[in-house]
Amino acid sequence: MEEKVKAPFWKPALIYGAIVGLISILLAVVFYVLNVQFRTWAMIVSLIVSIVVVVYCLKAYRDEHLGGFATYGKLLLMTLAIAVVSTLLSTAYTYVLVNYIDVEYVEKVKQFTIEKISENPRITEAQLDTLIERTENKTTKAKVIRQPLVGGIIFTFIIGLIAAAFLKREENPVSNTM
């Protein structure tokens, strides 16, 4: 009878979570320095890079730590761990950004949101005033910091839900029948 060796979990989770988080931060810094962080194309690039990196990390986990075989559940659990670690790193970066690097960042987010709302031709003047007032009240430093915390975990988990379905590979037990 073969004894299965338990695959490591926390060390790869921390490593892959750090990879996803640091790449996310690096991309955010580059876009911030280039002042394109609010552009649609920059957001799409961030989205694509995140998907590619998470899928790569899950595949690497399956191949390097699980011997090339992984159940959907194991990959999903790893995704959740990656999501938590990477999101904590991204949230720490956002905290430093809004409190020390660019104290006007929240105001920039507010102005960008108001501009986007104002550009929508389907919004009436009354709706515009209401939406601008809501934006003014709801765009706070705490919410700008909290948004990547919640959004990052949910977004990464959704990527993992889909990626795990494609990356799962279960061993076929060989039956000895004579």
Secondary structure, DSSP 8 states (H G I E B T S, - for coil): ---------HHHHHHHHHHHHHHHHHHHHHHHHTT-TTSHHHHHHHHHHHHHHHHHHHHHIIIIISTT-B-HHHHHHHHHHHHHHHHHHHHHHHHHIIIII-TTHHHHHHHHHHHHHHH-TTS-HHHHHHHHHHHHHH--HHHHHHHHHHHHHHHHHHHHHHHHHHH-B---------
